[in-house]
Amino acid sequence: MSLNGSWNYIIDPYENGFYDYRREAFDQSKSGKGGYYDNQKPSSTQEEELIEYDFDKSQAMQIPGDWNSQRPELLYYEGTIWFKKSFNLTPKAGKRYFLYFGAINYESHIYLNGKKLGMHKGGFTPIQYDITTGLNPSGGNFVVVKADNTRRPEAVPTINTDWWNYGGITRDVFIAETPDTYIVDYKVQLSKDDAKTLTGYVQLSGEGRAGQTVSLNIAEAEIKQTMKTDAEGRATFSVPARKLTLWSPQTPKLYTVALSASGDAIQDKIGFRTIQTRGQDILLNGKPIFMRGISMHDENPLIPGRARGEGDLRMMLTWAKELGCNFVRLAHYPHNEIMLKLADEMGLLVWAEVPVYWTIAWENPATYQNAETQLSDLINVGKNRASIVIWSVGNETPLGEPRLKFMSNLAKKARSLDDTRMISAALELHRTPDNVIHVDDPLGEFLDLTSINEYAGWYWGGKPGEITKYSFDIKYKKPVIISEFGGDALAGYHGDANTRWSEEYQEALYQNQIKMLGGISGLRGMTPWILADFRATRRQHPVYQNGFNRKGLISSTGVKKKAFYVLQEYYRQLAQKYDSK
């Protein structure tokens, strides 16, 4: 049952709906009442009762959607906004009900019919609560959300980022109905060590979860298996899978996987492939590949605000395919689950990332736990998506022992949750006067790939024609992926190859980057920065930026810049070399 659509909202910069005048939270008081989440109305017997808010008479906003793009006065707003949605749902006996939010940025407090369900920190991962016992038998219900996008030093990400801090309920909201005992989780993938064997598990939840018969059926592949759940409700399997067509960018084959147990049934479209490294090669289904990529934000540049749904996301991935990509880096946070399913369908490899970005509070245990939770949630959401081949634990984080401990622990956590995909991060580099770029970040020891962001020709290194003087000294004999390079260009602004901000400058930069990076013997992929211009508060030049990072190969009006065609031609040549093997 979708709850998308019109939600009433109240702007609350002083958090009057959450704290009393002593700055104590209403939902922590003895009564638990007093906040806006009560959705209170004057009673007919108490007309004099003082109530200083009214959701039903407040303005409405479309959900999913950020508030910054829906009201001019909220463009730069950072703080609390309350949202309320009424709905009719009469609970049925023998059923369970779950309230699901795809994402709320950043900290959210969620209430059903005036009772608190919980609090969540993290602006890009799903939130779900069992609301079975909280629904009104009469069918009339309301949900209230306190969404707060305030930037905080101890948060993940921290206060300083290079993207717009969109606030609000930014992804789908729905209620799911299940049986009392239902399928809560599953994993169906090829064995890490045997591409002819399908392994995984099905997890049931509910009092009747033990001893249940679980069925796995992939009709097209002639795979059918039944198994019994253990005392904890888990059934594991390992079955021969000799008739599978393996998923790849050239052949993005998806199978309909049907799971059933105890009156519950799930269907998912899943692809099967292997990914591994061997020396400095990346092997997809046992064959060497070059990962022809581009970085992307979860934002349609043509329409203000966060990407709103499948249409926006499919357009972005179509642009990537037109560029010649077989790979996208979904930066710098978990993207919409719909994006992952589209990548499966369209044949695009994915680098998926958590927002451990720049300077995190490395020594704060709560910050680490937040990052680990977001990483675990990302892996849980994406574990059945064939497109995802890399889990990234962070981007451009500064060297130091606290940072190394923090991020190496994240890498170990990712590996413990999923040892079938590659683990990476955008590492630090440093330059010496002899024009050598050194990559010896100690975090590299814990990763499967050596990935770096380098901005020769834009932030350092002189003009585009001068950057080919640089060479690379890379400590680790692992596959190298250049996770970022690029420079800004205002679409339609022209000059020569040395005119900063012009399309010609960006074009020359890409031409010379390709020459420079060609000297890296282990180069096996790249995701230049970035597919399309995106909004960024820190980009303030009134002529060339105007609130946008202009490093996109496609402008904020959908125009392809000259550098787009440089990269497209390079990728065409790489495709001829690798895809015919």
N, C-alpha and C positions, 0 to 999 in steps of 0.2 A: 504494500500500500504506500504509494508515493506521498510524501509530505512536501514535495517541491511546490513552488508557487508563491503566493503572496503571504508574507509574514508581517505583522505589526511590529514596530520597533520604537524604542525609547533611547535617546542619547543620554548617557549618564557619566560625564567626565569626573564628577566627585564621588561616584559609586554610592550614591544615596540609596539605591535599591539593594545594596549588599551589606553596608555597614550602618550602624546607628551613629548618633552624634559623638559617642565615645570611641568610635572606630573599632567597634566589636561587630563581628559578622552576625547577622540575623539568624543564619541557618545553623549557628553554633550556640544559640541561646536555648534556654530551657524549653520554650514553646516551639522553637524552630521556625517561628513565623515573624512577619514584619517586613520582609523583602518584597521586591517587585514580583518575585516568583509566585507569590500568593495569588496574583491576578485578582486582587480583591475588588469587590463592587459594594456600594452602599446598600445595606439591607433596608427593606421597607419600614422596619420598626426603628431604624437608627438613621434617620435622614441627616442628623447633625454630625454623623461620623466623618472625621477628617481623613480623606484619602487623596494623596497628592500626585496620583498618576492614574492613567486609564489607557490600557493597551488598545481597547476596541475603538477609541477615538483618536488614537495616534496614527501617524503616517504608516504606509506599508512599503515593503521592499521585496524585490524578487529574490527568491532562494532556489537554487544555489546562486550566489553572486556576492562579490565584495561590496562593501559600502562606499569605498573611495570613488568608484566609477558611477554610482547610482545617484549621488547627491553632490552637487558642486561644493557645498559647504563642508563635505566630509573628505575632500580630496586628500588632505594631509592629516586627517584626524587619527590620532593614536590614543586609545583608551577603551572604555567600556561602552558597548551598546547591548541592550536587552532585546531579545526577539521572542515573539509569542505566536504560536499556531494552535488553533482549535481544530479538533477532528472528531469524527464519530466512529467508534469501533466498539462493538459489543463482544467481549471475550467469550470464546466457546469452551465448553468443558473438554478436557483432554488435549488442549492446545497450549503452546507457549508463544510468547510474543516478545520481539526484540526491536528496540529503537536503535537505528543505525545512522551515523553521520559520516560521510566520506572524509570531511576535514572541516575544522573550525580553527581559524588563526587568531590568537596563539593559545592562550589559556581560556578554557571554557568550564563553566559550571552549568549543569543540566538538571532540570527539574520536571517532574511529571505530576500534574494535578496538585502542585504545591509542595511535593516531597522531593528531596534532593536525591538524584540518582548517582551523581559523582562529579569529579573534577578531572580534567585532562589537560596535560601540557604537551604541546607539539602541534604545529600548524598544518601538518601535511599527512598525518596518519589517521586511520579510521578510529571511530569511537562507537562502542556498542554496549547497550545495557539490556538486561532481562527486565521487562516491564509487566510480566504476566500478572503479578499480584497488585500492581499499582493502577491498573485500568479500572475505570468505574463500570460496574455491572450495567448501569443505565445506558452506557455507550457514549456519553458526553465527556470528552477529555481535552486537556490542553497541555502543551509542552512549552516551557520557557527556557531560553538559553542566555546566559551571560557570556558574551564573547569579548575578549580583551586582547588587543594586538599590541599592547605596550611592550617596547623593547627593554630587555633587562640584561645586565652584565652576566648573570649566572645562567641565562637561558641558552637553548640550542635551536636556532642560531643566537649569537650574542647581539649586542646593540648595534654593531657596525656590519652592514652587508651592502652589496651592490645590486640590489633589486628592490622593487617597490614593496612596502610593508602592507600588503592588502589585508584588511580586516574583515571578519564576518564568517558566515557559514558558506564556504566556497565550493562545496561539492554536494552531491545528492544526499537527500534525507529520505528514509523510508522506514516502514515497520514490516518486519518479516514474521510470518506465522509458521510454526513448526509443530510436529507431534510432541508429546511429552518426552519421548526418547527420540533423538534426532542426530543427524550427522553434523558434527560441529567442526570437523577438520578432515583433510585428506591430502595425500601426496601421491602422485602417480608419475613416475619418471623412469628413464633408463638407469640401470645400474651404473655406478661410476666405473666399474672395472669390466663390465661385460655389456656391449651394445646389443646383445641378443636376449637380454633379460630385462623384464620390467619389474621394478620393485616399488614398494611404498607402503602406505598404511591408510586405514580409515578409522577415525576416532568418533565414538558415540558419546553423547551426553544425556543424562537423565537416570532416574532410578532403575530403569530396566535395561541399562546398557550392557550388563554382563551376559555372556552366553548367547548373544544374538547372532543370527546368520546374516552375513554381509555378502552382497553380490557385486562383482566387478564385471562389466560387460563392455567390450570394445568390438562391436559387431563387424566393422569393416576390416579389422585386423584378425578376426576369428579368435579373439581372446575372451574367455569366460571363466570366471573363478568364483568359488564361494568359500567363505571362511567364517570362523567363529570368533567373537570378541572375547578377550580375557576379562578378568575381574574388574579392570579399570575401563573397560569398554573399547579397547583397541584391538584391531585385527591387522596383522601385517601380511604381506604377500610377496612372492617372488615367482614370476611366471615366465615361460619362454615367450619371446616376441620376435619370431623369425621373419614375419611377413610385413614388418613395418617399413614404410617409406620415411626416411629420416628427414626431419625439418631442416631447412637451410634458407638463406635469403633467395636463392634461385628457385627453390621448391618449398614454399612455406606450408607444408602439409600439416593439417590439423585433423585429429580424430575425435569423434564424439565419444566421450568417456561417460558411461552411465554407472552410478553407484546407487545401491538401495539397501535399506535395512530398517526393520521395525516400523514399517509404514512411511518412512521418509525416502525420498529419491532426489538425486542431484544429477544434472548433466553439465559437463564442461567440455569445451573444445581445447584439446591439449596437443602440442607438438612434442616430438621426441628427437633428441639429438645429444651428441656428446661434445664437450668443450674441454680442452686441456692445453697445457704448454709442454713443449719439449725443446729444451735448450732455449734458443731465442725465437722459436716458432710458436704460433698459436694454431692449434689443430681443431677444426670444426669437423666432426664426424671422421676424424683421422686424417684430414687433408689440410695442408697449410693454407691460411687465408691472410689477406691484408684487410684490416678493418677500416673501411672508407667511411669516416664519420663526420658528424657535425654536432655541436652542442646546442641545446634547446632549453628555453624556459617554459613554464606552464602558463603561457600567455599568448593570446592571439593579438598581434600588433595592430590589426585593422580595427579592432573593437576595444574600447577602453576596458581594462579590468582583467581579472583572471579568465582563463579559458572556461567557457560555460558548459561544454558538453562535447559529444562525439563529433559534431560538425567542425568545431574549431580544431579539435585534435587531429582529425583525419586530414584537414587542410594542411596542417603543419607537417605531418608525416609525408603527405603527397609532395610537398616542396622538397623534403629531404630525398625522396626517391628520384625526383626530377634532377636534383643535384648529382645523382649517381651514388648515393650513399647505400651501404648495406648495414649501417651502424649509426646509432644516435646516443649521445650522452644526455641523460635527463638530469640536468643540473638545477639547483644545487641542493635538492630536497626530494623526498618521494613525490612522484607525479601521480596523477589520477589513475586508478586501476583500469579505467577504460583505455588509457593510452597504452598500457602494457598489452591488453588484449588486441588492440589495433596493430601494434608492432608484431605480435604473433601472426596475425592475419596477413599483414602486408610484407612480411619477410625482412624485418629490420632487427639486427642485434641491438641489445640495450645495455648501457652502463647505468646502473641505478645507484643513487647516492643519498646519504643523510647530511643534514646541514651543520656538520662540524666544520665551520667555515671561519677562516682567519683566526682571530684571537679569542679562544674559548677560556672559561674559568677552569683551567686544567686541574687545579688542586681541590676543587669543590666536589665532594663525593656525590652530592645531589645532581650536579651537572653531568657527571659521568653516567649516573644511573639513567638520567633523562636521555642521553645520547644512545645508551645501550638499548633502552626500551624502544626508541624510534627505529634503531637498526633492526631489532628483533621483529617489530611490526612490519617493516619494509620487507624483510625476508619472508615473513609469514604470508603477506599478501601476494608476493611474486614467485613463490617457490614452484608453482606449476606452470609458469610461463616460459616456454622454450626460448623466447627472445632474450630474456635476461641472461647474460653471460658474465657480468662483472658486478660485484658488490663493492661500492666505494665507501670508505670510512671517513673521508674528509677531503678538504680542498685548501691548499695554500696556507698550511698551519706552520707557525714559526718554530725553529729548532729549539730544543731544550729538553731536559730530563723529564719534567712533569708532562710535557706534551707527548714525549715518546712513550711513557708508561700508559697514558690515556689512550693513545691511538693504537698502540700495539695490542692493548687489551681488547679494543674494539675489533681489530683484525682477528684475534684469536676467537672472540665471541662469534663473529661471522662464520669462521671456519667450523666451529663446533655446531652451528645451526645448519650449515650447508657446505659440505666438502666437495660438491660437484661443480661449483662455479669458481671463477677466478676472483681473487681479492685484490683491490688496488686502492690508491689515493693519489691525489695530485701532490707530488713531492716538492720540496724546496730545491733550488739550485743556487750556485754562486759563480761569479765570473772572476777571472784573473787578468792582469794587464796584458798577458800574451794572447788575448782573444780566445781563451778556452772556457767553455761552459762546463762546469764540474757538477756532476750529479752523484752525490755520496751521502744523501740524507739517510741516517741510520734506520729510519722507519722502513726503508726499502728491503731490509732483511726479512721483514715479516709478510711481504706481499708477493704475489705471483707475477706482477707486471711492474715495470719501471715507467711511471707516468709523470710527466712534468708539464707545467704551464710556463711558456716562455714568450716574451713580447718584444723580441728583437725587432727594431725598426719602428717601434711605437713608444714604449716607455724607456728604452735604452738601446744603444747600439748604433745610433746615427740614422741616416735616411735609408730607405729600402735598398738602394743599390749598394750599400756599404755592409750589409749584414752577412754576406757570404764569406766574409773573412773569419767568421766564428767556426770553431770546431767543438766537438763534444767529447768529454772524458767521463764515461759512465761506469760506475763501480760495478754494477750488478749485471751479470750475463743472463739477463732475462729479456723477454720481449719488451720493446719500447713502444709506448703510445704517447704521442704528444697531445695532452688533454686540452691544451688551449694555445692558440696564437692568433694574432689579428691586430686590427687597428680600426679607428673610427673613420667613417666616410658619410657625409650628408648626401643622400641621393639627389642627383641633379646638380650638385656643385662640382664644377670641373676646373682643372688646372693641369700642370704637368706632374710628372712622377715625384717631384719633390715638394708639391704643394699639400701641406698637411690638411686633413679633413676632406680632401677631394676624392672622387671615385678613382682617379688615376693613381693617387698615392696608395690607396688600398689595393688596387690592382697590382701595382709594382711590388708592394709588400708581399702579396701572396706568391707572385712569380719568384721572388728571391727567397722566401721562406721554403718553398718547395725545393729549390736548389740547395739551400743550406742543410735542410733536414735529410736530403738525399745522401749526405755523408755519414749518416748513422747506420752502421751495419745491421743493428738489431731492430730497425724501425719496422713495426708490424701494424701500425694504425695511427689514426689521428682524429681528433674532434675539434677543429678550429672553432674559435669564438667569434660569431655565433650565427645561427641560421637567420634570425630576424632581429631587427631593432626591438629593444624592450625598454620599459619605463624604469628609471632608476633615479631616486631622489638626489643622490650625490652628483649627478651629471648636470651641471648648472650653466654651462656656457649658453648665453642667450641666443646665439646665432646657430651654432652647429649641433648643440645637444638639446637644449630646451626641455630638460627632464627625461631625455632618452639616452641610453647607451647606444651609440650608432655603429657598433662593430658588426651589425648584422650584414649578411650578404643580400638580404631582402629588406627593403625599407618599411617604415611604419604605414606606408600606403600600398604595400605589396609589389613594389617595383624592384626588379633584380638589378643589383649594382654590377659594375664591370668585373669585380673580383669573383662573383658567382660563376662566371663562365670560365675563369682561369681554373678554379677548383674542379668544376664540372669536367673539363678536358683532361685534367690530371687523373681524375677518378675513372674516366673512360679508358684511359691507357692502362690503369691498374686492373680494371675489370677484365680487359682483354688478356692480361698476363695471368691472372689468378683464376678467373671464373671458368676458363676453358679446361682447367686441369681435371 
